[in-house]
Structure formats: C-alpha cells, structure tokens
Amino acid sequence: MAMFTIRVELHDATWTDYNNLATQLGRQGITDIIQADNGNRYKLPPAEYNYVGNATLDQVYNAVNKVASTLGKRFAVLANEVTSRTWTGLSRV
C-alpha cells in the first residue's frame, strides 16, 4: 500500500473550518493520525494529514482538493507520496 502525507492550508479560516475539513477528509480515509511500525499512533501537526491505501498520488490530491473546495475558503494543498517517515515530538493517541 502507498503512504501519503498531505498539507492543507485554508486561508482566512477558523478552527471550525479546519474541523469541518478534517471530518470530511476522514470520510475519505484521510486522517491526522499516523502509525509507527510498532503500532503506536500519533497525531500529526495541525493541517497535516495522512492516507495509507491503494490510491495514486493524483487520486489522493484530487480527493483532498475536492473536499477543500467545498469549504468556501481559498486553500492550498501539498500532497506527497512517501516511502518512509520519521518524527519526534508528536503526541501519542
């Protein structure tokens, strides 16, 4: 399965806007949680999202772009397909 890290910036947005974004992305299987190799789960920084599944980069980007476009805000999306990740300082959930 492929792994993706996605950043979505909503311009002139409130936390409610970001919560709505996260809820709608969650319906697509795109969350703000990542899982370590040992099974521990961690919360990503604000506006960062994760998807692991059988999709292409274009499919993930298009899904995120579609959701963001429904919120009535200007936005920016950066989507990356990754082969590995490392982190520190993320909160365990």
N, C-alpha and C positions, 0 to 999 in steps of 0.2 A: 504494500500500500504506500501511497505517496503522502508526504507531510508538507504542510504549507504554514507559513507564518504570514499574517495579514495585518496591516495597519490601516485604520480608517480614521481620518480626521474630519470632523464635522465643523464647519466654520460657523461662528456665532451661535454655538449650540449650548444647551444646558445639560446637566446630568440626566435630566429626564429624557432628553433626546438620545443620549448615549445608552440609557437603559432600554429605550424602545429599540434602538439598533441592536443591542445585544440579544434582546428577546427574539427579534425577527431573524437574526443570524443563527441563533440557537435552533430555530425550526429547520434550518438548512444543515444542521450538524456542525456548525461553526461556532466555537466557544472560546471563552477566555481562560481555559484550563489546558495545561499540558501535563503529560505523564512521563515520569522518568523511567528508565529501564528497570528500576527496582519496584515499579508500581506506584510510587508516591506521586500525588497530583499536586500541581502548583498553579496559583493564579497569576496570569500574565499582567503586566502593567496596563493602566488604562488605555483603551483604544487599540490594544493588540489582541489578535485573535488567532486561533489555531484550527486547522482542519486536517484530519487524517482519514484517507479513504481512497476510493478508486475513481478519482477525477483528474482531469488535466489542469494545468495552471490556468488556461483560458476559461475553463468551466468554473473554477473557484472564483477567479476575478469577476466573471460575468455575474455570478450569483451574488457576490458582495456588492458589486456596482448596482445591480437591480434593487437590492434591499435599500442601500443608501439613497438611491434616487427617489424613494417613496417618502422620505422624511421631510422634504421641503426645505432642505438646507443645502448650501454649497458644500461640496465634500471633496476629499482626496483619498484615493485608495492606492496602496502599495501591497502587492501580493508576491510572495517568494516561495518557490518550491525548494525544500531543503533536504539534505541527506542526513544531517546530524545537527544537534543543538547542544549548547552548554549554557548554564546560567548560574547566577548566585543572587541571593537576596530576595528571591520570590517567596511569597507566603505559601506555606503548605496548606492544602484544603482537604 
